[in-house]
Amino acid sequence: SEFDFWDFVGCAVCHLPFSSTDRGSPLVPFWITECGHVVCNTHLNPNQSCAKCGDQGIQLMPLQRNMELPMSDWFRSLPHAIDSMANAVKFQQESLAALVRHYRSQCLQFSSTCDRLRNERRLLRKEAEALRREVHQLRQYRGFGGEHSRYRSCRSPRKNPRQSGSNKTNSSPRSIVTPVGPLRLTRPPGEHPTFS
């Protein structure tokens, strides 16, 4: 037959069994104390002290099969209690495992995101370094071009104000150009013309 702990419940003083052989109602009322003892109505002290251990001012509760928690768990059979505990352990373990899987997935996603950001930062650093080199080269080229233009401006000849007015008429006799006449034409000897 199935084990039932109520078959072994009795008064802690006189050991009067709580249940009869047919599992009916007890012969006398039973009480359970807050210090964890079962006493029958015969050994109930009127001064609210425990008849088993002598604690004073204890609280009492009527003992019955359909008590509320947590007192009812004290009288549950161990197989049922272990099954209930195993179900509770299984529930808690599955809940914790689901939470661990969730955070592990989040950790993997964050790791991949961090790797992607590291690669992007590395590429941006390379691009920034290339841009800095290009800017440095442009600055050097600009400085060289400026110095060359300044050198050309320094070397360019200045206009002579006297030459600028060369087209103007000068009354000085030295400035008058003597025209050159045409070349003389001569014939070979023997071909001179005769005049009659």
C-alpha positions as CSV (number, residue, x, y, z in Angstrom):
1,S,0.0,0.0,0.0
2,E,1.0,3.6,-0.5
3,F,2.9,5.2,2.3
4,D,1.0,7.7,4.4
5,F,2.7,9.7,7.1
6,W,-0.6,10.4,8.8
7,D,-0.5,6.8,10.0
8,F,2.5,7.7,12.2
9,V,1.2,11.0,13.7
10,G,0.3,10.9,17.4
11,C,0.6,12.8,20.6
12,A,4.2,13.6,21.6
13,V,3.4,12.9,25.2
14,C,1.1,9.9,25.4
15,H,1.6,8.7,21.8
16,L,-2.1,8.5,21.1
17,P,-2.5,7.9,17.4
18,F,-4.1,10.7,15.4
19,S,-5.9,8.4,13.0
20,S,-7.7,5.2,13.7
21,T,-7.2,2.0,11.7
22,D,-9.9,3.0,9.2
23,R,-8.4,6.5,8.7
24,G,-11.4,8.1,10.2
25,S,-11.5,11.2,12.4
26,P,-9.3,11.2,15.5
27,L,-10.9,10.1,18.8
28,V,-9.9,13.4,20.5
29,P,-8.8,16.8,19.1
30,F,-5.2,17.2,18.3
31,W,-3.1,20.3,18.2
32,I,0.2,21.3,16.6
33,T,2.4,23.8,18.3
34,E,4.7,26.5,16.7
35,C,7.6,24.7,18.3
36,G,6.9,21.6,16.2
37,H,5.1,19.2,18.5
38,V,1.8,17.4,18.3
39,V,-0.2,17.1,21.5
40,C,-3.7,15.6,22.1
41,N,-6.4,17.6,23.8
42,T,-5.7,15.7,27.0
43,H,-2.2,17.2,27.3
44,L,-3.1,20.7,26.2
45,N,-1.8,23.1,28.9
46,P,-4.1,26.0,29.8
47,N,-1.1,28.3,30.3
48,Q,-0.2,28.1,26.6
49,S,3.0,26.2,27.3
50,C,4.2,23.2,25.3
51,A,3.6,19.9,27.1
52,K,6.6,18.3,25.3
53,C,9.4,20.9,25.5
54,G,7.9,23.5,28.0
55,D,8.1,26.6,25.8
56,Q,5.9,29.4,27.1
57,G,3.4,31.5,25.2
58,I,3.3,29.3,22.2
59,Q,0.7,29.5,19.4
60,L,-1.5,26.4,18.7
61,M,-3.3,25.3,15.6
62,P,-5.9,22.5,15.2
63,L,-4.3,19.5,13.6
64,Q,-6.3,18.2,10.5
65,R,-5.5,16.7,7.2
66,N,-6.5,19.7,5.1
67,M,-4.3,22.3,6.8
68,E,-2.9,25.3,4.9
69,L,0.7,25.8,3.9
70,P,3.4,25.6,5.2
71,M,2.1,23.3,8.0
72,S,0.6,20.9,5.5
73,D,4.0,20.2,4.0
74,W,5.2,18.8,7.3
75,F,2.8,15.8,6.9
76,R,3.2,15.1,3.2
77,S,4.8,11.7,2.3
78,L,8.4,12.0,1.3
79,P,7.8,10.5,-2.2
80,H,5.2,13.2,-2.9
81,A,7.4,15.9,-1.3
82,I,10.4,14.7,-3.4
83,D,8.4,14.7,-6.6
84,S,7.1,18.2,-5.8
85,M,10.7,19.3,-5.0
86,A,12.0,17.7,-8.2
87,N,9.4,19.6,-10.2
88,A,10.3,22.8,-8.5
89,V,14.0,22.1,-9.1
90,K,13.3,21.3,-12.8
91,F,11.3,24.5,-13.2
92,Q,13.9,26.6,-11.7
93,Q,16.7,24.9,-13.6
94,E,14.9,25.4,-16.9
95,S,14.2,29.0,-16.1
96,L,17.9,29.6,-15.2
97,A,19.0,27.7,-18.3
98,A,16.7,29.8,-20.6
99,L,18.1,33.0,-19.0
100,V,21.7,31.8,-19.5
101,R,21.0,31.0,-23.2
102,H,19.4,34.4,-23.7
103,Y,22.4,36.2,-22.2
104,R,24.8,34.0,-24.1
105,S,23.1,34.9,-27.4
106,Q,23.2,38.6,-26.4
107,C,26.9,38.2,-25.6
108,L,27.6,36.7,-29.0
109,Q,25.7,39.4,-30.8
110,F,27.6,42.1,-28.8
111,S,30.9,40.4,-29.6
112,S,30.2,40.4,-33.3
113,T,29.1,44.0,-33.2
114,C,32.3,44.9,-31.3
115,D,34.4,43.1,-33.9
116,R,32.6,44.9,-36.8
117,L,33.1,48.3,-35.0
118,R,36.8,47.5,-34.5
119,N,37.3,46.7,-38.2
120,E,35.4,49.9,-39.2
121,R,37.6,51.9,-36.8
122,R,40.7,50.4,-38.2
123,L,39.6,51.3,-41.8
124,L,38.7,54.8,-40.7
125,R,42.1,55.2,-39.1
126,K,43.8,54.1,-42.3
127,E,41.7,56.5,-44.4
128,A,42.4,59.4,-42.0
129,E,46.1,58.7,-42.2
130,A,46.0,58.7,-46.0
131,L,44.1,62.0,-45.9
132,R,46.6,63.5,-43.6
133,R,49.5,62.5,-45.9
134,E,47.6,63.9,-48.9
135,V,47.0,67.2,-47.0
136,H,50.7,67.3,-46.1
137,Q,51.7,66.8,-49.7
138,L,49.3,69.5,-50.9
139,R,50.6,71.9,-48.4
140,Q,54.2,71.2,-49.5
141,Y,53.2,71.6,-53.2
142,R,51.4,74.8,-52.4
143,G,54.4,76.2,-50.6
144,F,56.7,75.3,-53.5
145,G,54.4,76.9,-56.0
146,G,54.2,80.1,-54.0
147,E,57.9,80.4,-53.7
148,H,58.3,79.8,-57.5
149,S,55.8,82.5,-58.3
150,R,57.5,84.9,-56.0
151,Y,60.8,84.0,-57.7
152,R,59.4,84.8,-61.2
153,S,57.9,88.1,-60.0
154,C,61.3,89.1,-58.7
155,R,63.1,88.0,-62.0
156,S,60.6,89.6,-64.4
157,P,62.1,92.7,-66.1
158,R,60.7,96.1,-65.3
159,K,59.5,98.3,-68.1
160,N,61.7,101.4,-68.9
161,P,59.5,104.5,-68.8
162,R,61.7,105.9,-71.6
163,Q,60.9,103.0,-73.9
164,S,57.2,103.2,-73.2
165,G,57.1,106.5,-75.1
166,S,59.1,105.3,-78.1
167,N,56.1,105.8,-80.5
168,K,56.0,109.5,-79.6
169,T,57.6,112.0,-82.1
170,N,61.0,113.3,-80.9
171,S,62.2,116.6,-82.3
172,S,65.9,115.8,-81.7
173,P,67.9,115.8,-85.0
174,R,69.7,112.6,-83.8
175,S,66.4,110.8,-83.7
176,I,65.6,111.5,-87.5
177,V,66.3,108.5,-89.6
178,T,67.9,109.3,-93.0
179,P,66.1,107.4,-95.8
180,V,68.2,105.1,-97.9
181,G,67.8,105.4,-101.7
182,P,67.2,102.5,-104.0
183,L,70.1,100.5,-105.3
184,R,71.5,101.7,-108.7
185,L,71.0,99.5,-111.7
186,T,74.0,99.1,-114.0
187,R,74.3,97.2,-117.2
188,P,77.2,95.0,-118.3
189,P,79.9,96.5,-120.4
190,G,79.0,96.9,-124.1
191,E,75.3,97.2,-123.4
192,H,75.3,100.9,-122.7
193,P,72.6,102.7,-124.7
194,T,73.7,105.0,-127.6
195,F,72.2,108.4,-128.1
196,S,72.0,109.8,-131.6
